[in-house]
Amino acid sequence: MKNQIIIPAIILSALMIVSCGKQETNPVMLETPVANISNSTETSFTVSWEAVENAAYYLYIFNSSTQGTTDENSIEFTGLTEGEKYTFIIKAVAEKESVYQDSKWSTLIEYTLQAEDPGNSDNQDPDNPDDNEDPDNPDDNEDPDDPVVLDPEVGDYYFSDGTWSSKMESGKEVIGIVFWTGDPAKDDNALRNDHPECTHGLVVAIDGDQYVAWQSGYASYGKTVGEWVVNNTEYENIATYCESTDNLNKMLGYNNTKAIQAFNADPSNSAWPVEAVQAVDTYNETHPAPESSSGWYLPSIKEYIIMCYKETDAYFGVLPATSNYDMLNRILSSIPGAQTIGNDGLGFYSSSTEEKASINNAYAISFCHAMVATNTKDNATLYSTRFVLAF
């Protein structure tokens, strides 16, 4: 017989009177280094920055390909070619098992090498900036303020225009935070077929929490939604057992949401819709996602686990830590109008993953207690929803 995940009543009662209490142990992010160019010659230049307090060392990437570390506050690059463009970014790295965490990457420096006055590191004659423009090669005349698109990182801000950045940008609306990078369709054929452009990662919305039943009419329906999905669609089954090889351990939130939307759209199911996914539909209407994304969907339990901790083989019970959850709430608390996750002191959230062994339950997570378990589908007073998108 397949295993089931059950929260004993005594544990649930205890959870309901314990607050998250995570803020006192949150690691402190190091300051981001601010790098500058100096001492430029025909074949070399130096990058320097102010020391970052409590940094163990610095990690840098030179010319998008060479990665290195240093515990100094400057680096000289030699053997270079005059007229070539070079790039440089750096971040401060914290000691392992300390109260600090690595800084964000610095602003990208793009520098075209030429012998010059070290005090004039912008490669331009301050008295006649047009003298340095090449009319035959307009690409050399790029505006230094033009944004440079870097690969997304966990903790980046995601904007309503489908772009992302390690910093909030004037004139752009933050709609989410990147919590995982990689191919979000690696388990999800529906996502790959519908949105092949979404290869960068996953974003969690900055708000949208509401208490809602998963399926208040489940008893009248008398079956799992997954059974209908298997018999009537080509989507993966949203219902799963809890073995490591089951869908419980796969990122299938987009698949599950689309499958449940099909269930809800069938007139024969009008008496017992899945309200948690109806909430997704409403959020997509009031908070449109960028066209370059998947649109908002209800996460699978695997995606919630990553949001709480990180990508891991741990798939039920108590997770080892709440690393991503702590990071996300630090960032969310700094965004005007955003909702932190689990601000009710319990942090129970319903997923789009259904339990296969019982018609009563879907899978859920408590962020505050790093616990993966199941919820009763008609409970509309304890379980919230927080939506994600792939990009």
N, C-alpha and C positions, 0 to 999 in steps of 0.2 A: 504493500500500500504506500502511496506517495505521502510524504510528510505534509503536515499543515502547520501554519504559523498562527498561534493564538496568544492574545494578551490575557493572562490571568487577571481576574477582577481586582485582586489585591494590588497587583502591579499598576494597573490602570488607575486605581484610586490614588495610589501614591504619586503617580505622574501628574495627576490633576491638581495637586497642591504644591508642586515644586516648580519654581520659576526657572527660566533658562540660566540666568546667572553667569553668562559667558564673558561679559565685558571686562571683568577684572583680570582675566588671563589672556586677553587678546595680545598677540605680538605687535610690536611697534614697527611700522615700516620706516626704513632708513630714508634719509633725504636723497633726492635724485641729484647726481653730480651735474654740474654745469661746465661743459668743456669749451675750451677756446684754442684757436690756432696761434702759434707764434714761431719766431725764428725760421722763417721759410727761406730756402735756397732753391737753386735749380733742381736739386735732387733730394731734398729732405724738408721736413717740417716737424714741429713739435706740437703735441696736444697736451694741454695742462688743465687742471681743475682744482678747486679747493677741496681740502680733505673733508670727508664725510665722517662725522662723529659716530663712533661705535662700529664702523665698517671693518671687517676682517681683511678684505682685499677688494679689488675691482675686476670685473669681467668686461671685456670689450670685444667688439667686432670691427675689424678694419677691412674696408672695401668689400663688404658683404660676404667675405669668404674666409678671412683669417680671424680666428678666435684666440684670445689670449687672456692672461691674468697678470696683475701687478699689484704690489702693495705700496707703490710709489704714487706721487701725485702728478706725474707727467710721463709721457712716452715720446721718444724721438723715432720717427720713421725715416729710414735712409734708403739709398739705392732706387729712388723713384724717378719718374720720367716727367720732365717739364711739359706742361700743357695737358697732362692727363688729369681726369677728375677722380678724386678719392672720397670715400665715405667713412664715417666713424660714429659709433654709438658706444655708450658705456653705462654700467650700472654698479651700484655698491652692493656688495655681498655680505650678509651677516654670518656670524659664527653659528655653527650648527648647535642645536639645542639651547639657543639663547632666547632672550625675550624679544629679539629683533627679527625682522624678516627683510629679504632683499628689497632694494629700492626698485622703482620702475626704471625702464630704459630712458636715457637722456634723449633730448631732441637730436634728430639725425643731423650731423654736419656733412655738407657736401662741399668739397674744396678742390679747386683747379690749381695745380701746382705751378707757381712761377716765383722767381726771385723778387722779393719786395721788401718794403719797409715793414718790420714786424708789427708796427702799430696799425698797419692798414691791411687787415687780413680778409677783407671782402673782395679781393682781386679786382679792384676798381680804382681809377683815378678820381679822387674826391672832387677835383676841380672840373673834370669833364667826363662824367661817367659814360657818355656815349662813345668815347674813344675806344672802349674795350669791347664793343659789340661787333660781332662778325656778321655782316649783312648776307654773306653767302651761306651761313649755317645758322638759321634761326634757332635751332635746338640749343646752341651755346648761349642763347640770350634768355634763359629761363628766369622767371621771376623767383628770387630766393624765398619769397613767401608762399610759393605754390606748395600745397601739401604733398608730402612724400608718404606713400602707402607702404606701411610695414606689415608683416604678417601679424595677425592678431595674437594677443597674449591673454591668459586668464587674468581677469581684473580690469580689462579695457572697457571703456565706455562705448556703447553701441548707439548710434544716432538714427533718427527717423529717416534719413536719406540713405541708409544702408552702409554708411562708413563707420569706422571705429578709430579710437585713439586712446592713448594712455592718459590723456588729459581731457577735461571738459573744454569744449571750444565755443567761443562766442558766436552766437547766431545759430547754433545747432541744438536740437532737442534730444536729450538723452532719453531713450526708451527702454534700455536694458543694459545688462552687464554680461560680458563674456565669462562663462564659468568652465568651459572645456574647449580645447582646440584639437582639431583632427577631422577626419571624415565622418560626419554625423550619420551618413547613410550606410556605414559599414555593415550594420545588421538589418537595415530597413530598405527593402527593395521598392516599396511604394514611394519613399522619399527620393530615392535615386532616380526613379522613373519620372516623377513629377517635377523634381527640382535638381537636375544634374549639376547646376551651377553652385549648389550649396555644398562646399567642400572644406569650409574653414573651421566650423565649430558650432557651439551652442550658446545661446543667449537667454538669460532669465529676465522677465519683465520687471520693471521697477515698482509695479503696483498690481492691483487687481485682486487682492485677497478678498474672499467672501466665503462665509459658511454656506455650504450647499450639500444636499444629499447627493450620493452617487447615483442611486436609482430608487426613488421612494416606492415605486410600484413593483419592486422585484418579486415580492411574495405572490402577487396576483399573476405576474408573468410566469413564474414557476420554473424557469430555466436560466442558464447562464446566457449572457449576451454573446459570449464566444461561440456557443452552439449555433446561433443564428448566423454569425459571421462566417463560420466554416461552411454552412449549408447554402448561403446566398451570395457570397462575395469571393473574390480572389485574394483578399487580404489575409495576412497571418492571423492566427487565432490570438485574440486578446486575452484569453483565459489560459492560465498556466499552473503547473505544479511548481514546487519550490526546490527542484534539484538544480545543480549548477549548470547542467546542459539544457535546461528548459528556457523558455522565453523570458522568465523572470530575470535572467542575467543578460538580457539583450536590450539595446537602445531601440525601442520600437514605438516611441510615443507618437510620432507622426502617423505611422501605420494604424495604431490603435485608435487615434482620434478620427481618422478618415473612416475606419470601419464602423465606429460607433455613430458617426454622422450618417452613414448609410442606414444603420439600424433605426436611428431616430426619424429618418426621412420616410421610412416605410409606413404607410397609413395603418397597417395592421399592428404597429407598435405604438400608436398614438396614446394609448392609455398608460404606458409604462416607459417613457423616454428616460434616457440617461441624462439627468439634470446637470451633472458635472461637465458634460461636453456641450450642453446648451449654453452654459456659462462661457465656454470658449468662443462660441459663435457670437455671443453678445460682445465679448471683449474685442474680437476682430473687427466688429462693426464700429465700435467707439474708439478703438486704438489701432487704426490700420497699420499693418507691418509693411516694410519696404518691399517693392516688387522683386527685388533681388533675393529675398528670403523665402522661407517655406510658409510664412504666416504663423500666427500663434497656435500652439496646440497644447493639449494636456500631457504632461510628461509621463513616460512609463516609470515604473518603480526604479529601474536601472538608472534613468536620467536623474531622478531625485537623489539616489544614492551618490552619484557623482557630484551633484549640487551640494550635498551635505558634507561629503568627505573628499573623495577623488575617485578616479577610475580604479577599480579594485575588484578582486574576486569575491570579496565579502558581499553577500546578497541577501541575507536576512539576519534577524537578531540585532544585537547591539554592534554598531560600527566602531572601529578603533579610535576615531577622532572626528572632529567637525571642522576640519581645516578650511574647506571652501565656504561653508556656512558662515564661519567667523569672518572670513575675508569679505564675503558679499555684504554682510550686515555693516561692516565698517564703511564700505563704499556707499551703500544705500543710505546710511544715516547722514551722509554729507550732501545728498542730492535733495534740493527743495521739492517737497510734495511726494517723495518716494515712500514706500512702505517697507520697513524692515521685515525680514522673514521670521515668523514665529513670535510676533510681538504680543501674543496673548499669553505667553509664558509656557505654552505647551508645544506649539508648532506642529500640529498634526495636519498633514496634507494628503488628499486623495490623489492617487495616480490613475492612469488610464489602463492599468493592468488588473485583470480580474482573476479571482481565485477559481481554479478549475474544480477543486474538490468540494465546493459548496456553492449553492446559489446565493448565499447570504452576504458574501464578502467580496471586496476588492482590496488590493494592496495599498498600503499607506505608509507614511513615514512621520516620525516625530523628529524634527530638526533639533529641538531643544534637548532631547535625550538620545539623539543619534540611534534611534530604534526603528527598525523595519518590521512591520506587522501587517495586520489586516483590519479593515473597518467594516462595520455593518452598513450595508448600502443605504439604508433609510435614515441614517444619523445625519441630521441637518444642523446640529448645534455645536459640533466639535471639530469637524474636518473642513479645511479650507482648500482652495485651489490657487496655484501660482503657475502661470503659463510660460512656455519657452518657445523659441524659434530656432531653426537651423539657418545658417548663412554661409 
